[in-house]
Amino acid sequence: MAEHRLTEQDATEMAETAGRYLENDLVFVLVSHREHFFVAALDFGKGEYQVLDSGNYARRNGARFYEEAMARIRRGVGRCMKEAGRAHVAAGWKLRRAAGLPEQANESSCGLFALKWMELWDGEELARSFSMDDVHAFRTRLAEELVFSEMNEMQDVKEEIESKMTQMRSN
């Protein structure tokens, strides 16, 4: 695939992105591939891409699933590093699937698992384990936090939900 020429602004932004990446030991990238979410952790200390996944897709699709999904991430990181004059960084990094992670028991929680991994992964292991029950509780908390967040500008929706919750409690 031929690379198109970057504008000066694009090249500058890519170099700045590389600089921000290099300020960290670990950078998390949320990956969406074939209707499935997983996390790619760029580990600059170890020089590897770590795949954090709930397992369901790997069993069905094999390792090729990750290679295919990560191809664009690798190209993007490579181009950013090239623009920053650090083309050697991330070139040739291996892809390692983290073992022993909690697995989802349904087909709809991969995004929530991804959020938990970004919260708890330190490059070697999870700071603490979690279960499918924890993910279900997290789903409820996250929905509540998003709906009632000060950044949610849909005031009429918030008020309608609060009204329905009040009605439910009184029944």
N, C-alpha and C positions, 0 to 999 in steps of 0.2 A: 504494500500500500504506500503510495507516494505521499510525502508530507507536503501540505500546501505551505506557501510562504506566509510567515506571520507578519502582522503589522508591528510597528515599533511598540505600540501600546500593549499588544498581546504578548510580545516577547518580554517586555518589562514586567507585566503582571505575572507571567509564568516564572520568571526569575525570582520575583518577590515571594511567590508561593513556595518555591524551592527553599528559599531562605527561612520561611516560617516553618517548613517541615524540619529543616536541619537544626532548628532551635530545640527540638524535642527528641527524646529517645524513642518514643512510640507515637505513631499517628494512626488514628482509626479512620477507616473509610467504609461507609455503609454501601454495600454492593447489592443491587437488584438485578437478578438474572433469571429468566424464565419463570417469572411470577414468584420468586423466592428471594428472601433477604438473608444475607450473611455479612460478616464483618471481615475486612482485610486489615490486619494490623501491620503497618510498616515499622519494622523493628530496626532502627538505625544502628543500635549497638551490636546486634547480632548479624546484621546484613541479610535479613530475610523477610519474606512476606509470610505472615501467619494467618491462616484461615480459621476463623471461629464460626462454626456452624452447628446447627442442631441435629445434623446427621441424616435426616430423611432423604434429602436429595443425593447425597453421596452414595447411599446404598442403591438407589435406583439408577443413577446416571454415571457413577464411577468418578475417578479422578479427572477425567477429561472435562467434566462439568466445571471444575474450578479453573483449569487451564484456559478454557474458553471464556469464562466470566472475567478472569483476571487479565486477559490480553489487553483490553483497553486501559485498565488501571496501570499496568506496566508501561504501556506506551505513553500515557499521560505523565506519569512520574518521570519517565526517562526524558521526555521533552522539557519538562520543567527544570530538571537537573542540567540538561544541556544548555538551556538559556542562562542558567546561573554559572556556567563555566565549570560545572561539577558532573560532567557526563558519566564519569566512572562510578558515581554513587548510584546504587540500585541496579547497575548493569550486572546481569548474571545472578541476581539474587534468586535463591531457591524458594519454592513455594512449600510451606510446611503446614499441614493440617493439625491443629492442636487436638490432642487426644484427651479423653476423659471428661469432656464437657457435658453438662446436662442436655438431655434430648427432649424435643417436643413430642407430645403424644397426640397431636392433631395436625391439621394442615393450615392452620390460620394464626399461629403464634410466632412465626419466624422473626418478624419485625420486633416484637417485644423481647425475644431472646437476644437479638442483636443489640438492643438498647442496654440490656443487663450486662452483656459482655463488655460493652464500651465503658460501663460504670465500674466493673469489677476486675477486668483483666489487667495484669501487671507486666505482661510479656512472658511470664513463665506459667502462671496459674491464676485462678480466680481468687480474689481476696477472701471470698466466702462462697460456699455453694448455694444453689437455689434449686427449687423443684418446680414442677408444673403448677402446683397449687400456688406457689409464690408468684408465678407469671400471671395466673388468673387474678390474683389480688392486685398485682401491678397494673393490669389492664384497667381495672375499675378505678384505681387511684389516678392513673394517667388521664383517663377520660375526664374525670372530675377536675383535675388540675388544668387541662386544656380548655374545657368549657368555661370554667370560672376564673380563668387567668385575666389579669388586668389588661393583657395584650389582646385578648379576644374582644374585638370591636362590635360583635354581634349582640348588643345589649338586649334586643327583643328576644333573641333565642335564649339567652341566659334567664331572662324573666319568665319565659314560658316554661322552661325546665324547672325553675324554682317553684312555680305555681303547681305544676304536676307533682312535684315531690311533696309539696305541702298537702295536696289532695290525697296522695297515697298514704301519707302518715296519718291523716285523720280518718281514713276508712278502716 
